[in-house]
Amino acid sequence: MIQQLTPSEVTTDNHLATAIQTVLWKHQNDDVEQLFKDVAMAEGAVETTFEVDLSVFYRFAYDIYEDLRDDWSKHSVHVQNVLKSWNGCAKRALNDVSEGDVPNMTFDLAEPGTDAEIELVPRNPPEDMVFRPSSDSPSDLIGQLVAFRGTCVVQSAVKPTVKEAAWECQRCGTVTYLPQISSADEGIQKPHECQGCERQGPFRLDKEQSDVEDTQAIKAQEDYSDVLTEAQPRNAEARITGSRLSNAAHAGDEVMVVGELESGLEGDTRHLTTWINALNIEQRSGDDIDYDSISTEEREQIRDIASMDDPVGYLTESIAPTIHGHEHAKRGILLQAAAPGSQTLTDGTRARGEIHILLIGDAGTGKTMLNYYAKLINKKSVSSSGTGSTKAGLTAAADDEVIGGSTKKVLKPGLLPLADGGLAVVDELDKVNDEITSLNNALEDGQIEFSKYGLNTTMKTRCNLLATANPKHGDFDPMMALEDQVEFDTSVMSRFDLRFAFHDEIDEDLDHRIAKAISKQHGGTLDLDGDEFLHPEFVAKYVTYAKQHTNPVYDPDGPEADAIHDTYTVLRQMLSDSSDGGLNKGLKPRSVGSMIRLAKASATLRLSDTVEMYDVEVAQGTVVKMLDSWGYDTTKFSGKSVSQYDVVGALNATYDELMHRNSGNTDGFALDEIVSAMQKDIPSSRVEEVLQQQSRSGNYYEQDSGKWLRA
């Protein structure tokens, strides 16, 4: 006979049981079936878990959701009772059940004599449950189920801890079992007297008969998206009991912790310290986004921009519009935000996808403001100053930390692990020379290894780095080579894909335009929310949408690859022929990878599945302008750096010249005639491609004769 697995004390009334059954059967049907299949196939006593989808109860049984949220320990037993009362493996096809009805489920579950211990795990909490330490009042939430989103910053070691102590009386041998309800760091509790001889000991702890379980604690920094107003993110501690969640989070991981908010006295004071008794820990991605926050109109606008002739140029115009000039540094920051993910090559090695940028130059030229704007358009960003960083610095450090109720030696991640999956911003990188060489592996390999004080771990550092630095001698000197103006080791410099020089030059026209832009800011006429510029929040949505919908493929044997190879070769030769030959020391084979990453980022912004010549030209133009910023004459580059914008400009200038030569000829001009008249060495195929793009925009059109006319 099949045994009915019903709890010994079923306290769930029929009305509540029916409501819970309805939600589980209609909305977690697959989960229920899998649970009972697992139990039915198991031999002997069964211990398993069942994940309760809180958002389902929030939507379809809010009163039950409220009970679960307000006192999980008390009310989750009702869900457990319902699961245990369903005796058998749920079957989809029930002929006597109409669609939408809830069947009366009494199915065969297990062999006689077996029992199922089902541990309930809360998951998928609604926003209603999110705990924000920077703004929420903990006293209002103590005892409730909460969800905390953040980045793990401290992780203690896993330690075996006595859950129920077995105390043997040394006088009569009686064993007294005493549950340990206090914190592990408050010391073990002993019985007041022996249950056998009723004397007060002495007692000996019988470790073999004691119930021991693993315990661990972590601290996580609140997610920036959950920080309201101008508050700073706060840390929250989560305590883990049992092996199921041990080591579920490591320093640098983005996590969602779901558990009950508990409290205890803070030392001998009247203050309470709070922590989360973790019931579930889920890994999160830095690219997670609430798609409801992107409206249908915004998605259409994103697709419209991506289909423009020069989407990268259009978007660049809205990057830090309050800062005049530095357009190509702005373009680099935009491309950095859209950087492709890393790849695992066939030999198992990692090809990084992150883009690293260094801005170096005179004070007051807008470097710090560009850093600030970059943070606005990246979903995840962590920033630090070279003069005010924590002890963990850029990488990691061992330090003392109060965690789990006591002070322990723990490993604290620095800026780069905390920024894993996002953007790391460092102001005045030249002030962290003691750590600068440790950047090599962190930036190239996407991870760092730490082994000290008995702490051994590997931390992920898969982040883009945007850094600013000051010249070694105070002011930028355009007559001095790059390596002679910075304190960095050459190997570190080569990890930066783009290195832009900022210098305060006296230029009457430029100074006038800068002054005018500043006047607009102070006069309130520079409208960042109007039609003139895209709002940073929209640019951030654009970038995230593009990265999640696009994974461009780069063909290493295609014409795009040939163009990148030619660019690298020509630039190396051009720089070696310069007066000091200095910069070619910083243009190494890694620069080929840099151009590929930049081209992939451009394709991502176009929502394209493939890297095309436009993207190569965006990458080329950005690298060449970087060289321009260092004072090198790149006019010898013979047009290979010509961007989409430059091709259109060259096309229009050539058309005007042909019209002048032919006294206003209105019959148009053949493609070959246009190409041969151009001053720049632009391939015929590229000119034709641009003409077709201009035709779609209504600027040029092709006649039946094959000749082109400007509209």
Phi and psi in degrees as a GROMACS rama.xvg file:
@    title "Ramachandran Plot"
@    xaxis  label "Phi"
@    yaxis  label "Psi"
@TYPE xy
-78.1749  129.876  ILE-2
-77.1003  135.416  GLN-3
-80.9064  118.91  GLN-4
-90.5711  83.3002  LEU-5
-115.445  137.068  THR-6
-55.7834  150.577  PRO-7
-61.1489  -31.9075  SER-8
-128.169  98.2066  GLU-9
-88.2216  109.096  VAL-10
-101.013  0.33714  THR-11
-83.6509  118.608  THR-12
-71.5273  163.62  ASP-13
-62.3572  -38.4951  ASN-14
-64.5781  -45.7465  HIS-15
-66.5241  -41.5715  LEU-16
-61.4934  -41.2593  ALA-17
-63.6255  -41.1558  THR-18
-64.3781  -42.6356  ALA-19
-67.5978  -41.8235  ILE-20
-58.3238  -43.0205  GLN-21
-59.4605  -46.9063  THR-22
-64.6658  -47.4092  VAL-23
-66.4346  -42.4418  LEU-24
-70.9527  -38.632  TRP-25
-80.2647  -33.8648  LYS-26
-118.747  -11.3601  HIS-27
-131.69  37.1486  GLN-28
-57.5709  -46.8719  ASN-29
-63.517  -38.493  ASP-30
-65.2925  -40.6022  ASP-31
-64.6414  -46.5629  VAL-32
-58.452  -45.2202  GLU-33
-63.7876  -38.5527  GLN-34
-57.5796  -49.8283  LEU-35
-77.5062  -24.4601  PHE-36
-65.077  -42.5911  LYS-37
-62.5278  -41.5594  ASP-38
-68.2181  -41.8636  VAL-39
-65.1982  -31.0745  ALA-40
-85.5856  -13.1146  MET-41
-77.0623  155.444  ALA-42
-109.172  133.876  GLU-43
74.7545  -154.508  GLY-44
-64.6204  140.392  ALA-45
-116.901  128.239  VAL-46
-120.989  119.986  GLU-47
-145.387  175.007  THR-48
-122.598  155.175  THR-49
-137.305  125.042  PHE-50
-87.4099  119.547  GLU-51
-89.1023  118.965  VAL-52
-80.1265  102.631  ASP-53
-66.8329  -32.9277  LEU-54
-66.0915  -29.6315  SER-55
-65.9571  -46.2319  VAL-56
-66.4939  -35.4831  PHE-57
-59.6907  -38.2181  TYR-58
-84.1159  -36.9461  ARG-59
-114.735  -9.41097  PHE-60
-153.527  69.9518  ALA-61
-62.2959  -35.2399  TYR-62
-63.5624  -38.6345  ASP-63
-69.8731  -38.8715  ILE-64
-58.592  -44.6046  TYR-65
-59.3437  -42.4856  GLU-66
-62.915  -44.0254  ASP-67
-63.9391  -40.6792  LEU-68
-67.6374  -43.8694  ARG-69
-74.794  -30.5078  ASP-70
-155  81.3574  ASP-71
-60.514  -44.2279  TRP-72
-58.6557  -37.2904  SER-73
-80.5891  -46.55  LYS-74
-92.2317  -18.1725  HIS-75
-67.6627  -19.5791  SER-76
-63.5024  -26.6761  VAL-77
-67.0728  -40.8573  HIS-78
-63.9467  -40.8948  VAL-79
-63.3785  -41.0781  GLN-80
-62.9718  -40.4475  ASN-81
-63.9536  -44.1094  VAL-82
-61.6718  -40.7125  LEU-83
-72.3624  -29.3233  LYS-84
-74.9048  -20.6022  SER-85
-77.6812  99.1045  TRP-86
-93.6141  85.6698  ASN-87
147.982  177.071  GLY-88
-89.3697  115.689  CYS-89
-61.3958  137.563  ALA-90
-117.573  139.191  LYS-91
-68.8884  -48.9171  ARG-92
-87.529  102.143  ALA-93
-119.818  105.289  LEU-94
-63.2826  -28.3252  ASN-95
-92.2685  10.5211  ASP-96
-113.837  125.637  VAL-97
-75.828  154.329  SER-98
-59.1521  130.246  GLU-99
94.6218  -17.2697  GLY-100
-78.0557  160.172  ASP-101
-103.518  117.438  VAL-102
-72.4141  155.891  PRO-103
-83.7286  96.6749  ASN-104
-89.8633  108.993  MET-105
-132.204  83.9493  THR-106
-107.262  159.134  PHE-107
-65.455  130.365  ASP-108
-114.29  -49.6792  LEU-109
-151.446  170.226  ALA-110
-71.1326  157.675  GLU-111
-55.3559  141.541  PRO-112
90.5305  -9.32172  GLY-113
-92.3864  161.079  THR-114
-143.467  155.869  ASP-115
-119.102  120.861  ALA-116
-97.3636  110.204  GLU-117
-105.995  112.03  ILE-118
-89.085  124.567  GLU-119
-87.4802  134.681  LEU-120
-122.329  116.732  VAL-121
-75.3392  136.868  PRO-122
-142.799  169.359  ARG-123
51.5819  56.8678  ASN-124
-70.4561  143.75  PRO-125
-74.5168  166.746  PRO-126
-58.867  -27.2845  GLU-127
-55.8156  -23.8946  ASP-128
-99.2137  -5.01572  MET-129
-67.0342  129.706  VAL-130
-98.2037  122.994  PHE-131
-116.372  96.0686  ARG-132
-58.8872  -27.983  PRO-133
-71.2796  -17.6244  SER-134
-136.815  -24.1954  SER-135
-79.5052  153.561  ASP-136
-90.7103  111.383  SER-137
-59.9854  -34.5385  PRO-138
-61.4346  -25.8108  SER-139
-79.1293  -14.7523  ASP-140
-114.613  -3.35438  LEU-141
-59.1601  129.75  ILE-142
93.3038  -13.1211  GLY-143
-91.5261  161.929  GLN-144
-80.9105  128.08  LEU-145
-130.651  160.804  VAL-146
-123.088  131.039  ALA-147
-125.049  126.785  PHE-148
-105.989  131.497  ARG-149
-174.978  -175.544  GLY-150
-111.282  124.857  THR-151
-63.4755  123.188  CYS-152
-112.37  -21.7853  VAL-153
-142.012  138.408  VAL-154
-136.681  122.556  GLN-155
-84.6877  168.461  SER-156
-73.6191  154.131  ALA-157
-80.1275  126.223  VAL-158
-126.698  138.408  LYS-159
-70.1184  134.742  PRO-160
-132.961  138.697  THR-161
-72.877  121.703  VAL-162
-91.7242  -44.0024  LYS-163
-134.734  117.693  GLU-164
-88.422  135.911  ALA-165
-101.814  107.941  ALA-166
-102.341  120.255  TRP-167
-97.459  125.144  GLU-168
-71.4163  126.817  CYS-169
-77.0708  -7.23814  GLN-170
-93.4549  -46.6496  ARG-171
-119.188  -8.75651  CYS-172
85.8643  0.37431  GLY-173
-68.4806  138.311  THR-174
-102.165  124.469  VAL-175
-108.677  126.142  THR-176
-95.952  123.052  TYR-177
-127.384  111.195  LEU-178
-61.1972  140.641  PRO-179
-99.0345  104.519  GLN-180
-99.9152  -11.8016  ILE-181
-88.3904  171.414  SER-182
-62.7413  146.394  SER-183
-59.6934  -29.0021  ALA-184
-83.6767  -4.45637  ASP-185
-89.1359  1.40744  GLU-186
94.7118  160.041  GLY-187
-83.2546  143.758  ILE-188
-91.7953  134.96  GLN-189
-110.179  155.468  LYS-190
-67.8952  149.481  PRO-191
-71.2223  -38.7958  HIS-192
-150.238  161.753  GLU-193
-73.26  138.38  CYS-194
-75.9715  -12.6228  GLN-195
-94.3569  -65.1342  GLY-196
-94.1131  -4.10533  CYS-197
60.238  23.4618  GLU-198
-97.5804  162.788  ARG-199
-92.2209  58.8359  GLN-200
85.3719  -163.202  GLY-201
-72.8059  157.05  PRO-202
-118.933  151.076  PHE-203
-124.149  134.034  ARG-204
-75.4021  120.593  LEU-205
-91.5705  98.6151  ASP-206
-64.9602  -34.0562  LYS-207
-68.2468  -34.3316  GLU-208
-90.8986  -8.88688  GLN-209
-77.8011  150.119  SER-210
-90.9689  116.138  ASP-211
-116.302  140.27  VAL-212
-139.227  159.018  GLU-213
-76.6978  143.443  ASP-214
-134.654  152.794  THR-215
-158.111  160.375  GLN-216
-137.257  146.668  ALA-217
-133.296  157.378  ILE-218
-123.434  138.507  LYS-219
-129.152  143.06  ALA-220
-88.1518  132.205  GLN-221
-52.9559  137.886  GLU-222
-63.5151  136.405  ASP-223
-60.2094  -31.0576  TYR-224
-68.7084  -17.0084  SER-225
-96.9091  -2.07616  ASP-226
-84.3162  118.77  VAL-227
-90.2777  157.366  LEU-228
51.5409  -137.057  THR-229
-105.917  19.6454  GLU-230
-69.8348  159.989  ALA-231
-93.4054  144.635  GLN-232
-62.6073  143.334  PRO-233
-112.115  162.902  ARG-234
-93.8977  150.256  ASN-235
-129.805  143.327  ALA-236
-101.444  137.88  GLU-237
-121.579  134.017  ALA-238
-110.007  134.169  ARG-239
-113.234  132.274  ILE-240
-124.308  129.482  THR-241
97.455  161.843  GLY-242
-80.3261  -16.5043  SER-243
-60.3473  -40.0459  ARG-244
-106.274  2.10099  LEU-245
-60.9622  133.82  SER-246
59.426  25.925  ASN-247
-75.1556  -16.9555  ALA-248
-136.732  136.352  ALA-249
-121.278  159.322  HIS-250
-53.5956  128.708  ALA-251
97.7591  -15.172  GLY-252
-72.6305  140.938  ASP-253
-90.0319  124.64  GLU-254
-133.629  159.569  VAL-255
-118.668  116.818  MET-256
-103.865  126.152  VAL-257
-117.473  126.373  VAL-258
-176.427  -176.645  GLY-259
-91.7431  132.52  GLU-260
-79.7044  117.527  LEU-261
-115.258  169.218  GLU-262
-144.729  158.308  SER-263
-155.252  161.199  GLY-264
-63.4059  139.505  LEU-265
-92.4595  93.2679  GLU-266
63.6035  -135.161  GLY-267
-96.8762  13.0393  ASP-268
-91.2543  175.587  THR-269
-86.3081  -4.62944  ARG-270
-75.5302  149.157  HIS-271
-106.318  137.752  LEU-272
-101.327  144.617  THR-273
-116.115  154.842  THR-274
-154.406  166.352  TRP-275
-105.533  122.014  ILE-276
-76.6018  102.231  ASN-277
-69.4098  127.394  ALA-278
-106.797  -22.5484  LEU-279
-155.758  141.553  ASN-280
-132.718  119.472  ILE-281
-114.587  139.854  GLU-282
-76.1454  140.292  GLN-283
-118.655  160.233  ARG-284
-106.723  144.428  SER-285
-64.1438  -17.2917  GLY-286
-97.1483  5.02171  ASP-287
-57.5413  139.087  ASP-288
-148.252  146.018  ILE-289
-85.3797  105.395  ASP-290
-67.461  -18.9635  TYR-291
-65.1194  -20.6386  ASP-292
-78.3453  -13.069  SER-293
-102.951  110.573  ILE-294
-72.4519  165.213  SER-295
-59.8705  -39.8374  THR-296
-64.1562  -39.6864  GLU-297
-66.6915  -37.7047  GLU-298
-65.4702  -40.4828  ARG-299
-63.8314  -40.3762  GLU-300
-64.261  -39.2303  GLN-301
-60.8159  -46.6481  ILE-302
-66.4552  -35.3632  ARG-303
-64.3342  -43.9408  ASP-304
-64.6906  -42.4096  ILE-305
-61.8957  -27.2809  ALA-306
-88.5114  -0.105033  SER-307
-65.8984  163.966  MET-308
-64.7356  -35.9428  ASP-309
-135.876  69.6268  ASP-310
-63.0585  -35.3334  PRO-311
-65.7915  -42.5272  VAL-312
-63.7567  -39.8972  GLY-313
-64.1217  -45.6976  TYR-314
-67.0546  -35.9949  LEU-315
-60.772  -32.1802  THR-316
-60.6203  -23.6296  GLU-317
-99.2246  7.68551  SER-318
-86.9854  115.331  ILE-319
45.3572  59.1969  ALA-320
-66.7235  -15.6165  PRO-321
-76.4748  -12.757  THR-322
-100.082  120.402  ILE-323
-85.6515  135.845  HIS-324
85.6142  -167.256  GLY-325
56.4729  38.3272  HIS-326
-61.0575  -36.0325  GLU-327
-80.0513  -26.6638  HIS-328
-67.7981  -38.3935  ALA-329
-63.5067  -40.9982  LYS-330
-62.5922  -41.2305  ARG-331
-60.141  -40.444  GLY-332
-66.3171  -38.0534  ILE-333
-63.5928  -47.5024  LEU-334
-63.7031  -35.2866  LEU-335
-61.2156  -41.7387  GLN-336
-62.0829  -29.4949  ALA-337
-99.0396  18.5126  ALA-338
-56.9634  140.761  ALA-339
-72.2902  160.431  PRO-340
-75.5183  163.914  GLY-341
-70.8848  160.277  SER-342
-122.655  147.766  GLN-343
-99.4187  118.622  THR-344
-78.642  170.078  LEU-345
-61.3468  -27.1203  THR-346
-88.4775  7.7471  ASP-347
88.9514  -7.25078  GLY-348
-79.7809  166.379  THR-349
-105.092  129.263  ARG-350
-103.071  113.2  ALA-351
-68.892  148.582  ARG-352
-111.149  -9.18498  GLY-353
-71.2929  148.601  GLU-354
-113.22  126.728  ILE-355
-111.864  134.686  HIS-356
-128.718  137.231  ILE-357
-119.489  128.116  LEU-358
-110.513  116.187  LEU-359
-129.445  135.663  ILE-360
160.847  -165.196  GLY-361
-64.2369  153.363  ASP-362
-69.446  151.549  ALA-363
77.1169  16.418  GLY-364
-104.688  9.35988  THR-365
97.1669  8.01554  GLY-366
-63.1412  -47.5587  LYS-367
-65.8593  -36.9405  THR-368
-66.9864  -34.8986  MET-369
-65.4467  -38.5693  LEU-370
-57.3943  -45.599  ASN-371
-61.4206  -43.7707  TYR-372
-68.1375  -36.8564  TYR-373
-58.5003  -36.76  ALA-374
-65.3738  -30.4016  LYS-375
-70.0592  -30.0554  LEU-376
-100.238  3.68895  ILE-377
-108.505  131.115  ASN-378
-60.4773  -37.8616  LYS-379
-126.142  128.298  LYS-380
-147.759  145  SER-381
-132.891  133.743  VAL-382
-125.302  158.867  SER-383
-158.606  161.411  SER-384
-113.313  143.464  SER-385
-61.3193  -23.6377  GLY-386
-97.0013  -9.38876  THR-387
-134.521  27.7293  GLY-388
-76.9727  162.875  SER-389
-75.1104  175.375  THR-390
-60.6326  -32.6301  LYS-391
-67.9679  -21.248  ALA-392
62.7877  -138.322  GLY-393
-85.6939  -28.1936  LEU-394
-109.418  -82.477  THR-395
-167.143  161.885  ALA-396
-158.3  151.185  ALA-397
-88.1571  138.087  ALA-398
-155.008  163.227  ASP-399
-81.1476  139.067  ASP-400
-146.888  137.195  GLU-401
-80.5272  113.08  VAL-402
-150.62  138.282  ILE-403
68.5355  17.9783  GLY-404
96.1196  -1.42561  GLY-405
-147.454  167.956  SER-406
-87.605  127.323  THR-407
-133.367  156.246  LYS-408
-82.4534  118.41  LYS-409
-130.703  164.669  VAL-410
-97.0381  122.661  LEU-411
-106.234  126.673  LYS-412
-73.5755  146.414  PRO-413
-89.7282  -162.991  GLY-414
-59.7446  -47.0661  LEU-415
-66.1948  -45.0496  LEU-416
-62.6076  -36.9753  PRO-417
-66.7588  -27.378  LEU-418
-91.6134  6.40432  ALA-419
-50.2224  127.309  ASP-420
84.7218  2.8097  GLY-421
-139.584  -140.358  GLY-422
-119.442  128.87  LEU-423
-102.578  128.477  ALA-424
-118.677  124.021  VAL-425
-125.049  121.305  VAL-426
-94.0441  136.88  ASP-427
58.7743  58.3058  GLU-428
-61.0987  -26.0033  LEU-429
-65.9651  -11.9305  ASP-430
-88.9637  0.95585  LYS-431
-116.856  46.6146  VAL-432
-62.4636  -28.8686  ASN-433
-66.7953  -18.9154  ASP-434
-112.407  -3.00311  GLU-435
-61.8385  -37.4017  ILE-436
-70.8761  -21.8115  THR-437
-71.2505  -10.0381  SER-438
-71.4886  -22.9309  LEU-439
-53.2035  -58.5177  ASN-440
-68.8899  -38.5648  ASN-441
-60.1098  -42.241  ALA-442
-80.7105  -36.3275  LEU-443
-87.8874  -43.7913  GLU-444
-90.8926  -15.6848  ASP-445
75.0427  20.5134  GLY-446
-163.118  159.579  GLN-447
-131.432  149.434  ILE-448
-111.541  136.59  GLU-449
-127.648  132.149  PHE-450
-146.395  102.931  SER-451
-163.842  147.842  LYS-452
54.012  30.6559  TYR-453
78.9539  4.44809  GLY-454
-100.291  122.606  LEU-455
-129.168  124.37  ASN-456
-161.269  164.168  THR-457
-119.467  127.454  THR-458
-111.97  137.775  MET-459
-80.0992  138.106  LYS-460
-131.908  46.0782  THR-461
-83.7447  68.285  ARG-462
-131.067  155.804  CYS-463
-78.0721  143.949  ASN-464
-117.162  125.575  LEU-465
-116.886  115.52  LEU-466
-127.438  148.193  ALA-467
-115.586  153.913  THR-468
-151.469  156.076  ALA-469
-101.695  146.652  ASN-470
-60.3038  148.521  PRO-471
-57.9325  -34.6759  LYS-472
-101.617  16.2527  HIS-473
97.9259  -53.5729  GLY-474
-118.561  148.705  ASP-475
-69.6671  135.192  PHE-476
-117.467  105.011  ASP-477
-63.8074  -13.6193  PRO-478
-90.4401  -2.53712  MET-479
-110.566  142.588  MET-480
-66.8431  157.216  ALA-481
-53.7267  -52.9749  LEU-482
-64.0089  -22.1683  GLU-483
-84.5279  -5.06902  ASP-484
-109.467  -1.15275  GLN-485
-129.335  158.351  VAL-486
-86.8181  -7.31104  GLU-487
-73.6131  151.136  PHE-488
-68.9592  146.456  ASP-489
-57.4997  -35.8585  THR-490
-64.3446  -35.1677  SER-491
-70.2705  -42.8865  VAL-492
-57.3321  -37.2452  MET-493
-69.9958  -15.5532  SER-494
-75.8556  -18.1936  ARG-495
-84.3818  123.486  PHE-496
-69.7932  -36.8119  ASP-497
-130.063  136.989  LEU-498
-134.835  97.4586  ARG-499
-95.6775  135.753  PHE-500
-95.0937  132.899  ALA-501
-114.78  119.93  PHE-502
-138.141  145.018  HIS-503
-87.0062  95.2118  ASP-504
-98.0172  148.17  GLU-505
-86.9831  111.466  ILE-506
-139.841  113.778  ASP-507
-57.5798  -46.6434  GLU-508
-67.4028  -46.1971  ASP-509
-64.102  -43.161  LEU-510
-60.2482  -39.2646  ASP-511
-63.7831  -43.2412  HIS-512
-67.1668  -38.1452  ARG-513
-63.3194  -45.077  ILE-514
-60.7357  -39.5223  ALA-515
-65.9869  -40.2467  LYS-516
-64.9536  -40.5527  ALA-517
-64.9414  -39.9525  ILE-518
-61.0756  -38.621  SER-519
-62.8163  -41.1861  LYS-520
-60.0658  -50.7612  GLN-521
-70.9065  -26.2657  HIS-522
-85.9844  -4.57217  GLY-523
74.3398  18.6685  GLY-524
-100.621  -1.16888  THR-525
-91.3499  99.4212  LEU-526
-91.677  102.695  ASP-527
-80.1887  -14.0172  LEU-528
-101.826  0.269722  ASP-529
-93.4725  -156.78  GLY-530
-80.9116  -15.9068  ASP-531
-68.1955  -38.2742  GLU-532
-133.738  154.439  PHE-533
-81.8626  138.737  LEU-534
-70.4096  143.997  HIS-535
-54.4312  -35.3237  PRO-536
-63.2711  -38.8639  GLU-537
-68.8502  -41.1179  PHE-538
-60.1674  -39.6265  VAL-539
-63.0825  -41.7975  ALA-540
-64.8746  -40.92  LYS-541
-58.033  -50.1376  TYR-542
-62.4246  -46.1608  VAL-543
-64.9502  -43.6173  THR-544
-59.2316  -45.7146  TYR-545
-62.8106  -42.5935  ALA-546
-67.7794  -33.1907  LYS-547
-83.3395  -17.1133  GLN-548
-106.864  -3.93315  HIS-549
-137.407  138.37  THR-550
-140.143  80.5844  ASN-551
-61.5471  143.369  PRO-552
-100.96  133.78  VAL-553
-107.014  122.351  TYR-554
-89.513  109.364  ASP-555
-68.7678  -10.1799  PRO-556
-111.34  6.28594  ASP-557
-88.6933  173.941  GLY-558
-63.1651  -27.8356  PRO-559
-63.9174  -41.5073  GLU-560
-65.7052  -40.0276  ALA-561
-59.6543  -40.1358  ASP-562
-65.396  -38.8134  ALA-563
-67.3215  -42.1505  ILE-564
-61.8837  -42.9566  HIS-565
-64.2851  -40.1451  ASP-566
-60.1534  -48.0123  THR-567
-60.2515  -45.5218  TYR-568
-62.8279  -46.174  THR-569
-66.077  -43.1389  VAL-570
-63.7707  -42.4005  LEU-571
-60.1303  -43.9616  ARG-572
-66.9209  -42.0834  GLN-573
-62.3187  -42.3366  MET-574
-71.9145  -33.7028  LEU-575
-69.3913  -23.4951  SER-576
-85.9973  -5.6983  ASP-577
-71.3618  170.175  SER-578
-60.3373  -38.4583  SER-579
-111.864  -13.5941  ASP-580
62  19.0162  GLY-581
-71.6195  -42.8638  GLY-582
-72.587  -22.8757  LEU-583
-67.387  -12.5044  ASN-584
-68.0284  -26.1188  LYS-585
-96.9015  -3.25121  GLY-586
-105.472  88.9786  LEU-587
-111.154  177.085  LYS-588
-51.4712  -26.7606  PRO-589
-59.5185  -23.7881  ARG-590
-64.2298  -25.8503  SER-591
-64.9023  -46.0763  VAL-592
-60.8946  -36.3458  GLY-593
-60.6119  -46.0183  SER-594
-66.002  -35.3296  MET-595
-64.7799  -44.5038  ILE-596
-62.4966  -42.6297  ARG-597
-63.2821  -40.9983  LEU-598
-65.3261  -40.4946  ALA-599
-63.7716  -39.5337  LYS-600
-63.2758  -39.8703  ALA-601
-62.3299  -44.2537  SER-602
-62.4855  -36.7709  ALA-603
-60.8197  -43.9294  THR-604
-66.9731  -23.2917  LEU-605
-86.9616  -0.271713  ARG-606
57.2725  37.4651  LEU-607
-101.677  143.919  SER-608
-84.2798  -8.56026  ASP-609
-134.503  150.305  THR-610
-80.3434  125.486  VAL-611
-117.201  177.626  GLU-612
-61.7873  -33.7972  MET-613
-55.5748  -44.4598  TYR-614
-66.0696  -37.9303  ASP-615
-63.1871  -40.6169  VAL-616
-68.9859  -34.1101  GLU-617
-61.0844  -46.0095  VAL-618
-64.1361  -45.6266  ALA-619
-59.1719  -49.4945  GLN-620
-60.1158  -37.6384  GLY-621
-67.3102  -43.7399  THR-622
-65.5488  -43.1822  VAL-623
-63.9027  -41.3793  VAL-624
-65.9362  -29.8464  LYS-625
-61.5752  -44.0266  MET-626
-65.5232  -38.0449  LEU-627
-57.4065  -39.222  ASP-628
-64.8459  -20.4264  SER-629
-92.9948  5.83036  TRP-630
90.2634  11.8742  GLY-631
-89.6635  140.783  TYR-632
-82.4278  110.623  ASP-633
-103.565  13.1926  THR-634
-65.8985  -20.9724  THR-635
-71.2349  -6.14724  LYS-636
-70.0474  -4.36212  PHE-637
57.4644  38.7999  SER-638
84.6673  -9.63501  GLY-639
-67.573  -15.3888  LYS-640
-94.4519  3.84753  SER-641
-64.3507  124.322  VAL-642
-85.895  175.596  SER-643
-56.9848  -44.7687  GLN-644
-61.0755  -42.7528  TYR-645
-66.9711  -36.0736  ASP-646
-63.5873  -44.8986  VAL-647
-61.1728  -42.2445  VAL-648
-62.6873  -43.1861  GLY-649
-64.9793  -37.7088  ALA-650
-62.9982  -46.9816  LEU-651
-63.7845  -41.8308  ASN-652
-64.1075  -41.1946  ALA-653
-64.702  -41.87  THR-654
-61.5254  -43.309  TYR-655
-61.031  -42.2641  ASP-656
-64.2501  -41.8449  GLU-657
-65.3078  -39.0609  LEU-658
-62.3097  -40.686  MET-659
-65.3201  -43.0137  HIS-660
-63.3137  -35.5573  ARG-661
-102.263  21.1706  ASN-662
51.8669  49.7209  SER-663
74.5479  29.6453  GLY-664
-52.0574  129.946  ASN-665
-108.876  10.5289  THR-666
-85.6006  -9.03428  ASP-667
88.4698  179.439  GLY-668
-135.843  141.911  PHE-669
-72.396  158.488  ALA-670
-58.3997  -46.8079  LEU-671
-60.6476  -36.0618  ASP-672
-66.9262  -39.7115  GLU-673
-66.8543  -45.9107  ILE-674
-62.3173  -45.5231  VAL-675
-67.4274  -23.31  SER-676
-86.2872  -9.28529  ALA-677
-71.6334  142.341  MET-678
-77.8532  -26.2982  GLN-679
-100.529  148.856  LYS-680
-81.0068  85.9252  ASP-681
-114.74  128.924  ILE-682
-57.6753  147.431  PRO-683
-59.2678  -39.6759  SER-684
-62.1833  -35.0432  SER-685
-71.3423  -40.2121  ARG-686
-63.3715  -41.8069  VAL-687
-63.7592  -40.5361  GLU-688
-60.7835  -43.023  GLU-689
-68.2704  -38.1974  VAL-690
-61.155  -40.8235  LEU-691
-64.1054  -40.5621  GLN-692
-64.0978  -42.4979  GLN-693
-66.9015  -30.3129  GLN-694
-65.822  -42.0665  SER-695
-66.146  -26.5685  ARG-696
-86.0155  -5.2  SER-697
84.6693  12.0031  GLY-698
-90.0758  -32.3752  ASN-699
-132.665  157.684  TYR-700
-146.515  149.137  TYR-701
-98.4461  129.989  GLU-702
-83.7597  169.344  GLN-703
-60.5617  -27.7182  ASP-704
-73.3203  -8.54472  SER-705
90.4685  -3.83146  GLY-706
-86.0719  153.297  LYS-707
-105.735  138.595  TRP-708
-125.232  144.65  LEU-709
-87.3999  136.82  ARG-710
